[in-house]
């Protein structure tokens, strides 16, 4: 009996000790406990590259890509909106036809890539899809359209892209088109064209989130006024950080917030873009990187990194970025800020070069006094709220 009592006491002591150890086990870092989404991922331009895989880990030294499945896990980026970007061309029948063919192919490429890596990532169309994929331990892939130029003069084509899974779209890119004036283009329409106003109505009917990034101030004002539902800026910076037309002024951020929308903070145009002739030539190659051989891709990366040493694209860094983020939160409020850094589309700064740096943002927000709940709103809650608010 004595031996039994000693054994029972030892067992109890061991269980107590184990319980104490479990209680003292360190909690997972805050960033990893949150659902983290980015509203503008240009990575699909890499999906067709020869010899390149989305499932492989790539480094910034030997590959320009800023996002892949392993680094999504490093930075706890649970997913976001993968972009169908179409370069602006001629506003005529041939230009529209070529652009539509390209956009359809890019949409199909995104689908094929997500399906190929379906063990790690899944397609999402609704808020519920994001929750389901996250619970299953999978990454989340929504689709968006940057530049509605491929629609030509037929806004009913939006229904086709909605059927393909597009849940966010912007009317315009860097040049004025048939729908709207660009922030960096001519003021042809003084905002939206008549066709652009039809585009807004069709977007609302289908339940696709309107993205006002790249739109002129006048076009933004009209998008905000005409939309029945909250709109978003998927990748924009504050004009108070750098006085550039591509950025949003604080008065318009307040107006956006007042109507329930959200501004997703980017890393671009925090300074003027240092688009020298040499950089412009490399950008032209980068946007067609899917047509280059592996050797040509490697040479493009080498030239790009060499140019970074003498002519960096942006004259800003992580500290300036966080100052802008905190100012945007102060102006717009925690319910109306989100993140869209423009990864693989020109984004990234010293100290926040790729998505593996995202936990640093959360750490700074926490140290600035924001609650866990408010930080998660900004990482995903506000995006999902705007998506859920569409009534199409």
Secondary structure in CASP SS format (residue, H / E / C, confidence):
PFRMAT SS
TARGET T0000
AUTHOR 0000-0000-0000
METHOD secondary structure of the structure
MODEL  1
X C 1.00
X H 1.00
X H 1.00
X H 1.00
X H 1.00
X H 1.00
X H 1.00
X H 1.00
X H 1.00
X H 1.00
X H 1.00
X H 1.00
X H 1.00
X H 1.00
X H 1.00
X H 1.00
X H 1.00
X H 1.00
X H 1.00
X H 1.00
X H 1.00
X H 1.00
X H 1.00
X H 1.00
X C 1.00
X C 1.00
X C 1.00
X C 1.00
X C 1.00
X H 1.00
X H 1.00
X H 1.00
X H 1.00
X C 1.00
X C 1.00
X C 1.00
X E 1.00
X E 1.00
X E 1.00
X E 1.00
X E 1.00
X H 1.00
X H 1.00
X H 1.00
X H 1.00
X H 1.00
X C 1.00
X C 1.00
X C 1.00
X C 1.00
X C 1.00
X C 1.00
X C 1.00
X C 1.00
X C 1.00
X C 1.00
X C 1.00
X C 1.00
X C 1.00
X C 1.00
X C 1.00
X C 1.00
X C 1.00
X C 1.00
X C 1.00
X C 1.00
X C 1.00
X C 1.00
X H 1.00
X H 1.00
X H 1.00
X H 1.00
X H 1.00
X H 1.00
X C 1.00
X C 1.00
X C 1.00
X C 1.00
X E 1.00
X E 1.00
X E 1.00
X E 1.00
X E 1.00
X E 1.00
X E 1.00
X C 1.00
X C 1.00
X C 1.00
X C 1.00
X C 1.00
X C 1.00
X C 1.00
X H 1.00
X H 1.00
X H 1.00
X H 1.00
X H 1.00
X H 1.00
X H 1.00
X H 1.00
X H 1.00
X H 1.00
X H 1.00
X H 1.00
X H 1.00
X H 1.00
X H 1.00
X H 1.00
X H 1.00
X H 1.00
X H 1.00
X H 1.00
X H 1.00
X H 1.00
X H 1.00
X H 1.00
X C 1.00
X C 1.00
X C 1.00
X C 1.00
X E 1.00
X E 1.00
X E 1.00
X C 1.00
X C 1.00
X C 1.00
X H 1.00
X H 1.00
X H 1.00
X H 1.00
X H 1.00
X H 1.00
X H 1.00
X H 1.00
X H 1.00
X C 1.00
X C 1.00
X C 1.00
X E 1.00
X E 1.00
X E 1.00
X E 1.00
X E 1.00
X E 1.00
X E 1.00
X E 1.00
X C 1.00
X H 1.00
X H 1.00
X H 1.00
X H 1.00
X C 1.00
X C 1.00
X C 1.00
X C 1.00
X C 1.00
X H 1.00
X H 1.00
X H 1.00
X H 1.00
X H 1.00
X H 1.00
X H 1.00
X C 1.00
X C 1.00
X E 1.00
X E 1.00
X E 1.00
X E 1.00
X E 1.00
X C 1.00
X C 1.00
X C 1.00
X C 1.00
X C 1.00
X C 1.00
X C 1.00
X C 1.00
X C 1.00
X E 1.00
X C 1.00
X E 1.00
X C 1.00
X C 1.00
X C 1.00
X C 1.00
X C 1.00
X C 1.00
X C 1.00
X C 1.00
X C 1.00
X E 1.00
X C 1.00
X H 1.00
X H 1.00
X H 1.00
X H 1.00
X H 1.00
X H 1.00
X H 1.00
X H 1.00
X H 1.00
X H 1.00
X H 1.00
X H 1.00
X H 1.00
X C 1.00
X C 1.00
X E 1.00
X E 1.00
X E 1.00
X C 1.00
X C 1.00
X C 1.00
X E 1.00
X C 1.00
X H 1.00
X H 1.00
X H 1.00
X H 1.00
X H 1.00
X H 1.00
X H 1.00
X H 1.00
X H 1.00
X H 1.00
X C 1.00
X C 1.00
X C 1.00
X C 1.00
X C 1.00
X E 1.00
X E 1.00
X E 1.00
X E 1.00
X E 1.00
X C 1.00
X E 1.00
X C 1.00
X C 1.00
X C 1.00
X C 1.00
X C 1.00
X C 1.00
X C 1.00
X C 1.00
X C 1.00
X E 1.00
X C 1.00
X H 1.00
X H 1.00
X H 1.00
X H 1.00
X H 1.00
X H 1.00
X H 1.00
X H 1.00
X H 1.00
X C 1.00
X C 1.00
X C 1.00
X E 1.00
X E 1.00
X E 1.00
X E 1.00
X C 1.00
X C 1.00
X C 1.00
X C 1.00
X C 1.00
X C 1.00
X C 1.00
X C 1.00
X C 1.00
X C 1.00
X C 1.00
X H 1.00
X H 1.00
X H 1.00
X H 1.00
X H 1.00
X H 1.00
X H 1.00
X H 1.00
X H 1.00
X H 1.00
X C 1.00
X C 1.00
X H 1.00
X H 1.00
X H 1.00
X C 1.00
X C 1.00
X H 1.00
X H 1.00
X H 1.00
X H 1.00
X H 1.00
X H 1.00
X H 1.00
X H 1.00
X H 1.00
X H 1.00
X H 1.00
X H 1.00
X H 1.00
X H 1.00
X H 1.00
X H 1.00
X H 1.00
X C 1.00
X C 1.00
X C 1.00
X C 1.00
X C 1.00
X C 1.00
X E 1.00
X H 1.00
X H 1.00
X H 1.00
X H 1.00
X H 1.00
X H 1.00
X H 1.00
X H 1.00
X H 1.00
X H 1.00
X H 1.00
X H 1.00
X H 1.00
X H 1.00
X H 1.00
X C 1.00
X H 1.00
X H 1.00
X H 1.00
X E 1.00
X E 1.00
X E 1.00
X C 1.00
X C 1.00
X C 1.00
X E 1.00
X C 1.00
X C 1.00
X C 1.00
X C 1.00
X C 1.00
X E 1.00
X E 1.00
X C 1.00
X E 1.00
X C 1.00
X C 1.00
X H 1.00
X H 1.00
X H 1.00
X H 1.00
X H 1.00
X H 1.00
X H 1.00
X H 1.00
X H 1.00
X H 1.00
X H 1.00
X H 1.00
X H 1.00
X C 1.00
X C 1.00
X C 1.00
X C 1.00
X H 1.00
X H 1.00
X H 1.00
X H 1.00
X H 1.00
X H 1.00
X H 1.00
X H 1.00
X H 1.00
X H 1.00
X H 1.00
X H 1.00
X H 1.00
X H 1.00
X H 1.00
X H 1.00
X H 1.00
X H 1.00
X C 1.00
X C 1.00
X C 1.00
END
